[in-house]
Amino acid sequence: MGSYCSQVLTLVTLLLILDNSRVCFCNNSTPICIEKERETLLQLQQSLLDPSGLLPSWKGKDCCRWEGVICDAINGHVIKLQLLPQPRKDNTIYHFPMESKLSVSGELNSSLLHLRYLNHLDLSRIDFIHGRIPEFLGSMKQLRYLNLSIANFYGMVPQQLGNLTKLEVLDLHDNTGGLVVKDTLWVSYLRSLKYLDMSGSKIANERVLMQVINILPALSHLRLSSCGLHNFHLFSYHLANSTSVVHLQHLDLSNNLFEGPIQRTLFQNMTSLQHLDLSLNSFNSSIPMLFDKFTSLVHLNLERNAFDNIEGGLFSFLKNNQYLKSLCLSYNQIGEGISTTQGNLSGLIENSLESLEIYSNHLKGALPNWLVYFTNLKHILLFDNFFSGPIPSVIGSLSNLETLHLSINGLNGTIPPSMGRLSSLRSLTLSYNQLAGQIPESLGKLGALQYLNLQNNHLEGMITEIHFSNLSRLKELYIGENDNLSFEVKPSWIPPFQPVIIRMNSCKFGTKFPRWIRTQVEAPEIILANASLFGPLPKWLANLTFSRLDLSYNQITELLPKWSSNLTFSELDLSCNQITGPLPNMSINCSYLDLSHNSISGSLPTDIGVMYQVHTLHLNDNQINGTLPSSLCDMELFDLNLANNKLYASIPDCWKGSLLFLTLSFNKLSGVIPSSLGSLPYLTTLHLNGNHLNGELPRALDYCTNLVILDLGENNFSGSIPTWFDESFSSLLILRLRENRFVGNIPSQLCSLSRLQILDMAMNNLTGTIPHCLGNMSRMINLNQDNPSGSVAIAPLQDIISFGFGDDDPDWDREQVIEILKGRYNEYTKIDLQLVVNLDLSSNFLSGSIPEELSFLSGLHGLNLSHNHLHGNIPIGIGNMMSLESLDLSNNHLSGIIPQGISALIFLAHLNLSQNNLTGKIPKGNQIQTLDDPSIYAGNSLLCGDLLRNKCLSAETPQPQKILHPEDTHEEDKLDRALFYAVVMLGFAIGFWGFFGVLLFKKDWRRAYFNFADQVADKAYVAIVMKVAKLKRLRMSRSS
């Protein structure tokens, strides 16, 4: 027996030795690639297009050594395949930011099935060109990880994926919204699933999906962002009554269609929840006090909803969620003050909060002092609110703070010097407030600071070397647009930083160009506009490489010197200076060149086309003369502005390329519009106004269908208005043809330009009637019709401070249009131009009546139909034009009364109804009575009112017109007749007795009256007798 045991013990020992030897051998050996699997990998690589060279270069015979390929250490089979390296992860596992462009493309084929031992497959960020997820992937049953995200797959997700019962991670997110999950029952077979991401997919039956999710016992991460989920109460029932969700750690339901208050029962079983994202929905009401039950909750994102308050207040919310590290409530409607506390401050020492983001809300009051007790705070973002008062000095105690953004508020007082103690601070933004006083020198101690923005305040005083003494890491500096900041440093000063952006506009540097700029060699953007700089540019600028140099609004006197050909700027702005003299032969190497608003003279160089790298060229508002050189057409221009010069002769007929903006207005150009302008298919704005151009509009312009602004006013164009202005010009916002020689009717095709907000055809020779369809111009009815936010009808011009533009609206900063509104010329630029809505058909020969349909244009600000031959009545519905500020119907043949509805135009500031045939009373109302100039109504002899010599018989205020029923009309007729007879009888009685009563009681008057009557009768008798005798003699003489 002992011998037997000894033998068994020996055998076991031998087996252990052999097993250890095998392990050692295997660990020290290199797996050998399986040839068939190697061929499969090469076949897969060859099926993909990789113009950018992002795929790993697989070379050599051993595929186990290839990048992105991992083999089993024992048998050499490929077990992991990741074609593209993953970008930097965010703070959650398995989820990566979507890239804007996919460079690798191709198709999947079934050869992947030869990789029978593959358990990890990552095909993310490869463009499969709207191909379908292949069904054969469901046969790769060893897969534990499958990532098909950001891969441009399209169509139905195959149910065969339900065969992957070992799958732990399934990522299908961000496939451009092209994936459809019709039947989600297959998900229930993935019982090992821990991570599921279907974000961006269209889920046909979300209720079934929620039922399926409830039976996945291992699920810890669930992402269903942008899936179109809605009907919140239906799926909340399943989540609330499920025990499977107890393991859920990460839940992302952002960017869906959920609305209403958050149901308190929704998260009651999610006790392990660490990350909750409900952003980009329509939740409203209060943020409930239910999250404090989640002791594991670390990240909470509720931004971009419609919450209006926090139940219990922000302080209590933060105090009760002591394990919360990140809270984002931005872009809501929370309007409470947060400076007060509710309860004591005990326990806050242990609070874990690191990031507090509540920007773009309606928070008001002072900044809270209690923030100082959240000692772990790293990021505070409270910008774009209504905070007021000073910045609390205790904020300097937050030693861990890295980001402090308080811009766009109403903060006042000074910048506390205690901020110099924030040694970890990397980003400080206090712009667009009411801060005053000097910039504290202690900010120069912030050695970790990379971003500093103090612009658009009321700061003043001197900035010296001390303010930058330790800012060696500074990359962006914004201190411009303050009241009176001056920069005082030694000429030999060398900044400790090498920033990318320096914006110090409106800071005063003295008259000399600051020498320290020459030390900035890392291609920064430098803006020193309005900095009191004087004289020529320094030569050492030629040694620097700038991405952008803005020296506008200074007193620079010298144009680009000879050495300017060595300049390597991306953008150079010398506009609004005092540069004189002619343009040299220009070969400057930049993409943006602005020399506008100077006194540059001479002609354009004939070889200007050599500046092939210049895409934007602004030479407007100078004294440049001569002709337009044809070499302009050789430039790769996007934007050309030569307005307000003295250029003459014709426009060259050689245009081509990608020109977007062409402005040649207010010169002395003549001739016709060149047909080659039709070769600019991307042309967005064309300004040729204020020249001497003539002829008919060329049909070639019909190809410029992307035009948004077409301004041909103040020229000598003739012919009729083209009928090819039709729906193909669907982007046209401004059409200005005033002061030309156009003839004929207004074509009805113009009515298809529904987006027009300015239509100006004044001072031409147009005839015929006003088309009724002009009342259908939708943008004149509601300027916000393109606004996806669904805004209501536009408010009057002076009440509008913000506006959302469509994608194809122009860059309004560069545009300028002159319109007559309120009886005077107005130059509209930037924000004003975006909002003005005007219809001007004045000074033509239009006839007929004013179409009632024009009163539908409720968004119109100006309507001018003066100096025509219009007749008939003023439209009775004119009171519906509620945005109208200027109305001119003068010098026509209009008749009838002025509609009482005109008194409802509460924004009307200019009115001219003179020189017509209007009758009746002038209406009264709050706004129209402020227009007290009698000339408004001059030339209407039958008008009466307080402003005119012709007073109305009744001083009663006219009542609003109302529609009477037949029985009401009958009753009023009887009353009118009775009043008429009574007045006649009373007048007769007064006249009769007033005359004969005097004769009856005054004897002397009676005698004198009858004597006078006798004398008159005698004279009449004698006169008649003599006349009869004369006629008899005349007859007798003729008969003889």
Steps between C-alpha positions, in 0.01 A plus 500: 500500500780735591677406178185576299462841659865569436454419130192722470683784671792460262265504198321817615833669561615404149180636345537828689858531379392431142213748530730768638746428223217539246396831652855626504549385146183665381569825678845521352391414148364730232163401343520403137254664257252265329554540126131485411423771753789708369351482150162602640648809660677602183183445302312727743766770472494490121123552499539835675596834346748696711606821319621660824715206606323447832496121487799317649751373247484122535834362385680178574376142517409493867160673530517469880754782495281729293360817653141458614520120495530284812537123490442233758821431690458123467359414158573818300143564395396862452278597793495880473476729196496878520553660162538863611661621823246648737508872575538630851227367728265722691410445863292192426602163363449383145366831374693725266422834339367492148745622236390747239639308203561134434807445284499120468217344301402170348275196542492199729507149355441160651871410500499624860336168592842336458598676824309237700664582833451876482346640821572871454405679176530878465398646162416848631572819303514320165262626234295209371317735263143439614547128484302269723636323803566152356295213641803270506631686805240302693701183427812626678382354830828546685463877493493674836563850364345646182546866412331622180467864605555806281516273196225639276296181504144527376177305512371231731714360779500122432328278756784249455703708747286331763705180441804664664411371844850565638490866399580742782541824305285611203563850366294627203499871580520795258435334167363827356148407607474235232459190717153366579428259784161357407479185711693525825417152634839374382663721762343284773721205396816695583489398865870577553465856370655762728521798261239597239518816289237557229526880498388657175299197390132514425325261737164396361352360822661659801252337739613151399862613529446611858340164582801326349747715691327408824599133459871557434649413837856622440426830324694787661530755216204605284519778241189587298576859407333649189270203444177696468367351824181653634184417692697515821238358734478170311858389537540657844260234629730222386814660637338582829379143558811321381752338728755456221580869489647481848838433336471789255789741549484719188175619338495739204156602369608839362367671188164325489140621511425462869293777654321601817625463858747226590305208646625428851444125452723484192829448683385345825669164434817639341693505824836434328468788254825699457438695178160638393455708183152639425620804304346633179141408580194701599477421868352789691379614841731447797812289527380258769678412822527131419861467393625512857385138534770396253810479714705391198393782265809681373394674177158664438425679174162677462605775258283630214161428650235738633548475876406822677617434855675256732288345769636618832755730334845439356679502833279226648527301178879503512515435871273194472700354209840494665647237267411692187810608306343659192172693471390657171175701492590735213254632242190479719273770638602489864433851626556491872771664703763263638682727742301396808533172688234284653631309798842496661831438329598189692618207297610700201866429569448152361312616190645354179374760248764579239302652212203740523350607166184715513571741216236645265219511755317785673690491829505834676623669813850491641752222453477271805769509766420141595682373190818532701395202712510273193874467523532236226352725232707507182256649249244777559305606191228755580524722192201639308273565798379808687737506795576842645715646771873446557700182464544367857860515611465163679508335159878523527486221759402236242854372458397215266315727257608456137217670307301810598261637239277789614460693175177654363350602832454830680788469745647827619766622737865409461678175429599367843878475548440172685465332162878505486495211750327263253821321417326223302292735286535431128206698356355829628215674313341818639407667170179690423430624852509839669830451681697819563824611657847367431605148411665361815870428463447175694363340182860490381567227757267248333768276358256236374282752314450422131190706415426854628198697378419839657367679191188718477498641852579844644853424614758776502849581608843376391604150402865433581750214494384396847159398364671233289799415717418129548259432211738277310225257392261765369358406158207739455478859630190720461501839675360725226191722492537655843471864604854623534770237518852598406794270442819626669801270469868556439612491136729208585226295668474140384169333593530167684221355284458388140121521454302402196253790530559854631202733484577840650282721282421842647799478734731799465860422404625848430601599152770239438443148391564270805835329457410199714282381214819395318558233767172324417618240250238226535260632234265682737189696426569858607230767509617852586211691343427849629826503695619854411784364284656757269742505209637234266513127562830374649723299269542217748140394428644328191671248727181386670235250404154600615173322454323834539621857551233765555626860520177668392374831641847642564699776335736297286612717212713278274363242264665162472872568444719322247597234749130406543542222244679308776201517733338167575168590658180303466298816570609864493262780593621860457155652446398839640846653514660797325681318222554711189666459164460244224495125531838341428549187296352265751625149566412469867449143612174492697145377461320803647603860421296800615624849408157662496412845637832664429609760244674270252510652152617405155383204296491130575820324392455317173674195649281485809408149395838370621357507854349159438492415870279796590143377546358817658598843364345818641613828340170684539463860616824634354589731210597229251432592138555350158353183358450153640794285381399168344761326716249523786335201340820297548479524878337226707274752670209429728434862594582814297398847618601808296204720590517878548796571276537681166522203266363551152449324165340158468510195721731237346325199350723223633352389831532142615573302811343489844429867567238539774487876562549766231459869588576768241244759610537880491762532229471636147478168320311497171392257233297184546516226760745242361343165420792319665348587841269212421806274534510565873258234627585562866450878486308601812497881497539731201517879555527706181292796619603861460669476160417589139424148377238466229325256272267216589576249771683208338332162500833359625407617852238227491780259590583685823231317692683523834463877513382633833550872432473659155545878502491668158355833611605847385602405145355540150368150440208479261255250363248308704541326834613147405243224535778252579507633855302198614509221755850401387620806697357353819781644715457863393439726801568846355415617146578865440437649154416861592593805289532335163298513178307176518165500319198275475302314761621352826525129409298262716804268508645726770236362735680165497796667675337419831809576711531862386518740791596806292344566160589845369402598145440869563574778249458304179244517219290202600136490394199281558357387830658370817484119495263367767736207564755730664288451810628141515866588562544277803812667640319835493218336691734349758875567485564199728335252265834323446583492868495140622410617847153579372493863601183700469455795267784747502495783748563857387854592407589698810390222735713225351837425656566149377414292202564146378612482138459226250799309370492674162466856630798724419777615729322820600817661638627559147174627349374855444172609343348848469121521536251782538302450818312757705548753222880503504797306366632242744814291470439156645784271600552201728219443750274771355514354151402158626178635640373768262196393293405748230284521188560810285324546163492881511557746214372284217188510282306226674123516477199319638418456865719391788445123537331407826747208514784739587344537842595136564868604527498520878880491524554800271680800652476737205245536218550773239259527204526877459521695172296259287152511344326277749131554570229345710498462876775436751471126587259458790732235654798731530469476877623138473849620399602512863876538440461799268724794593489700178203544263509732196202504261537865397458649153245255365127519429377312803150575620264405777560518872817422692425161662464515877730193516799723425479616862589143607851533354671563830853515352419739217761777505465645148178559307435688176153501341530840333387595150211257463120529500432363845187603689353486848656522841861430589495195733617539856712265705790497741773471236350683204436806717874532556535564126394865525644646179209639288700436180426128546147570374563801270329506164189312617241782501218287635689371802420649837663477840667684781827540305330664199328830441196300397357398837252220522139590591497260790780510754425148603775253468421260215414160628647188347307380201278205558296272281125555553228238466199587271266559795758735657524692172120535476473639852779749435328616174176582685691690766690698238178600316333614822800710594510653150131609503532639851799713406327632182183595688696666778699701247188611316327610821802697621545671161129584456439642844840665514403711196124560526507526879722807475262664248202426722638666812714784343277763330791706365672189355164393349444839331859515371475146369176558305627833359813319382285226350284754314806675356648173384169400340471834320853480364440147384175603328667792315790281393268232363284753308805659337641163401171397340479826304854456374429149378188623310697770317770250409243259353328774297831617353587146385156449340524823300 
